[in-house]
Amino acid sequence: MIAIIPAAGLGTRFLPATKAIPKEMLPVLNKPTIQYVVEEALAADVDTVVIITNDNKPAIREHFSSDEALVSLLESTGKSDLAAEVRTAGCLPVSYLIQEKPLGLGHAVYCASELVRENQNELFYVLLGDVLVPGNQMLQQMTAVSRAHENACVIAVLAVPDSETYRFGIVAGVSLASQGEPQVWRITGLVEKPQSNPPSNLAVFGRYLLTPKVMELLGSTEPGVGNEIQLTDALIELLETEEMYALVIDPDDGYDVGTVNDWLNTNNRMAARALSSAGQA
Ligand code: G1P
């Protein structure tokens, strides 16, 4: 399966840190956020990871390129653990597509439309670098929900406080708890960054499993909120012809790194997690 990782945005929420460094290269502990996302995809049933980037972001390509000189230097100074880490980052199988202009998330995803078409039109993932999934289990859970519902689209959602709904895409829907699926909702509507009256407090949380029809719709999606081509708008249109489901995730399943505060919190949570697994080892 294909996983599309959009990484061509301006990173405005992190300026000036992101003036020269892409947002996706900001570290959580000792790894750039985008490496977690690539590893999450590869831990699932993904064989093609495509990063949507732009020509101003060479650091992402450099990070995923091999650096034998650095590996040799580390090995010759007895730092074989670090050498292995550097080698791993340089060996991860990723490919790139260029988004010429930052026209929005929907446009970034559409940059991979030909690839999705070539891939026998199977479902594909979109993974946003704003979210880390430390246990790497969410994509498998989403696939299971999709299979249970005739290979429909599935979006991960997280319950957020009312004061935060304006930052996210928010879903309207019907819980399937009474049908024995406590974590699943059938989506009936979506609103991108509602400024008032959000239809729920379930926020679209950076992981999508989508049918190829989404690409078709993105081809004619007009700019929406923020004058950007929004993935949410194509999904709203998709609802006219296809069913769509939300997987309600646990706050411990996905960590937000989309704002400076969330990124700081995530570093702390990941540090605590690392300490506790070191303690158990
Ligand atoms: C994007 C999506 C939004 C989603 C969010 C998750 O917004 O458009 O629906 O809730 O990612 O992080 P962005 O954060 O790129 O503005």
Boltz pocket constraint, residues with backbone or C-beta under 6 A from the ligand:
constraints:
  - pocket:
      binder: B
      contacts: [[A, 105], [A, 128], [A, 130], [A, 167], [A, 168], [A, 169], [A, 170], [A, 192], [A, 193], [A, 203], [A, 204], [A, 205], [A, 206], [A, 230], [A, 231], [A, 232], [A, 258]]
      max_distance: 6.0
